[in-house]
Amino acid sequence: MSDHYQIFGAELSPYSVKVRAYFRYKGIPHDWLPRTDENMAEFQKFAKLPLVPLVVSNHGDAWQDSTPIIEEFETMFPDPSIIPDDPALAFISALIEEYADEWANKYMFHYRWWYDADQQSAARRLARDARPHAADIDIEAIAQMLRERMVQRLGFVGSHSATKEQIESSFIRTLKLLEKHLTHRPFLFGERPALADFGLAAQLYQCWTDPTPRKLFDQKAPNVAAWAEQMQDPSAEGAFEDWDSLEATLLPFLQAEIGGLFLPWSNANAIALEQGKEEFSVRLEGKPFKQAPQKYHARSLAILREGYAGISDKGLLDSILTTADCQKFLRQQPL
Ligand SMILES: N[C@@H](CCC(=O)N[C@@H](CS)C(=O)NCC(=O)O)C(=O)O
């Protein structure tokens, strides 16, 4: 019998739908199990951390954390590959995935828990997912409790009144730049999905389900909305493109969002942790952005830097990264 997997996840968890889309794309046999009160004991038997997604095999092996899950399954299920052949593009794809997990998650979380309409919508959906058989009146009470708890966590991603505008502008600019890029191709790197698509579409799909950012999709970014939806169950339509044809519309996104915001922020976050600070402030596009440092991000930046250091021929990659203002942040030592 071939191996079979269970994915414990949640519809409102970007990292869970990212892994589910990956399993669907690869045709890996799996069941999707929304984590509910009823299967919590089973979840806890395998989970080392109280986080979804959790993948469990029929042999009892378990995996957590979406990026290492995908990396490991990519070695077991290499076809169709989600890694462009050109090592420069493979690294750019990993860099965009990192941006998605660590930065795009800020605008996803911010919109979901900042405005009243989004708080209500998300809290009800979360409550219903966790307690599918509960009475409506109980769902309202659970939703109210979840809403209060999640709103208090806005600060963890750096969302507060002084950063609200920067976070929202980043989202709007992302929609605008990706809209141009996706007018000419179905996926970020051409006619088949790459790792970057799984990471970024997962965050943007969540925004698309929330009422306030949904309006912005409707006004500004129908192609991005169609891509994010299609990425829930994607199929390859052709080949990856070369940098020559991607550059005109992908470089502006790398420059603005990754070189201009994400990497300076991630670098400052890593330095703040090294210095044992409880809060740090970094100037992003001329304005201070303040938050408490986040340990997980420093670890994943170190992994990205190791990946960059391991690439032997950096000719094309360095020319892309330098033009996009990213290269200086990828050296081993924090600046
Ligand atoms: N780095 C992890 C992040 C996973 C994560 O933060 N999951 C959130 C949901 S999106 C979670 O499980 N939060 C606690 C909870 O929902 O109980 C990954 O990529 O899988």
PDBQT file of the ligand as one rigid body, heavy atoms in Angstrom, charges set to zero:
ROOT
HETATM    1  N1  LIG A 401       6.069  28.576  10.572  1.00  0.00    +0.000 N 
HETATM    2  C1  LIG A 401       4.873  27.794  10.705  1.00  0.00    +0.000 C 
HETATM    3  C2  LIG A 401       3.753  28.704  11.162  1.00  0.00    +0.000 C 
HETATM    4  C3  LIG A 401       2.491  27.941  11.522  1.00  0.00    +0.000 C 
HETATM    5  C4  LIG A 401       1.489  28.828  12.245  1.00  0.00    +0.000 C 
HETATM    6  O1  LIG A 401       1.807  29.946  12.681  1.00  0.00    +0.000 OA
HETATM    7  N2  LIG A 401       0.247  28.333  12.367  1.00  0.00    +0.000 N 
HETATM    8  C5  LIG A 401      -0.794  29.091  13.038  1.00  0.00    +0.000 C 
HETATM    9  C6  LIG A 401      -2.024  29.186  12.150  1.00  0.00    +0.000 C 
HETATM   10  S1  LIG A 401      -1.672  30.077  10.687  1.00  0.00    +0.000 SA
HETATM   11  C7  LIG A 401      -1.249  28.318  14.277  1.00  0.00    +0.000 C 
HETATM   12  O2  LIG A 401      -1.319  27.107  14.276  1.00  0.00    +0.000 OA
HETATM   13  N3  LIG A 401      -1.563  29.055  15.356  1.00  0.00    +0.000 N 
HETATM   14  C8  LIG A 401      -2.021  28.462  16.596  1.00  0.00    +0.000 C 
HETATM   15  C9  LIG A 401      -3.399  27.970  16.504  1.00  0.00    +0.000 C 
HETATM   16  O3  LIG A 401      -4.106  28.219  15.508  1.00  0.00    +0.000 OA
HETATM   17  O4  LIG A 401      -3.814  27.280  17.450  1.00  0.00    +0.000 OA
HETATM   18  C10 LIG A 401       4.549  27.147   9.355  1.00  0.00    +0.000 C 
HETATM   19  O5  LIG A 401       5.023  27.625   8.318  1.00  0.00    +0.000 OA
HETATM   20  O6  LIG A 401       3.868  26.106   9.351  1.00  0.00    +0.000 OA
ENDROOT
TORSDOF 0
